[in-house]
Amino acid sequence: MSQNSPRGRDKFKRAVQYFSDMVESHPQKSRIELLQKVQLQLDLSPDECEFLIKYLSNEAVMSGIKG
């Protein structure tokens, strides 16, 4: 599914929100572990997961967060 389609954008937004919620509720867990949970919960393809990782990595750099 393309990230440019409405369904792709909605799924991506849900993934980012779900990851953010997981980080907030489980700050002690590794980000990779949380990303794996997001991938399984939302049934992300390997390509979608890779895109999410790149997006989150870029967001962390832009906001000055290191993790």
C-alpha positions in Angstrom: 0.0 0.0 0.0 1.4 3.4 -1.0 2.0 6.0 1.7 0.4 8.5 -0.7 -3.0 6.9 -0.7 -5.6 7.9 1.9 -5.6 4.4 3.5 -1.7 4.5 3.6 -1.7 7.9 5.3 -4.3 6.8 7.8 -2.4 3.6 8.6 0.8 5.6 8.9 -0.8 8.2 11.2 -2.2 5.4 13.4 1.2 3.7 13.6 3.0 7.0 14.6 0.3 7.7 17.2 0.4 4.1 18.6 4.2 4.2 18.8 4.0 7.6 20.6 1.5 6.2 23.1 3.6 3.1 23.7 6.7 5.2 24.3 4.8 7.3 26.8 3.3 4.4 28.7 6.5 2.2 28.5 9.5 4.5 28.6 11.7 1.8 29.9 11.3 -0.5 26.9 13.6 -0.2 23.9 12.3 1.7 20.9 12.9 -1.4 18.7 10.8 -3.6 20.9 8.0 -1.0 20.8 8.3 -0.7 17.0 8.0 -4.5 16.7 4.7 -4.3 18.8 3.4 -1.6 16.4 4.4 -3.6 13.4 2.5 -6.7 14.7 -0.5 -4.8 16.1 -1.1 -2.8 12.9 0.0 -5.6 10.5 2.6 -3.4 8.9 4.5 -4.8 5.9 8.3 -4.8 6.0 8.3 -1.7 3.7 5.8 0.1 5.9 7.9 -0.7 9.0 11.1 0.5 7.3 9.4 3.7 6.3 8.1 4.2 9.9 11.6 3.6 11.3 13.1 6.2 8.9 10.3 8.7 9.7 10.7 8.3 13.5 14.5 8.5 13.2 14.2 11.7 11.3 11.7 13.1 13.8 14.1 12.2 16.7 17.0 14.1 15.0 14.8 17.1 14.1 13.5 17.4 17.7 16.9 16.8 19.3 15.7 13.5 21.0 18.3 10.7 21.2 17.2 7.2 22.1 
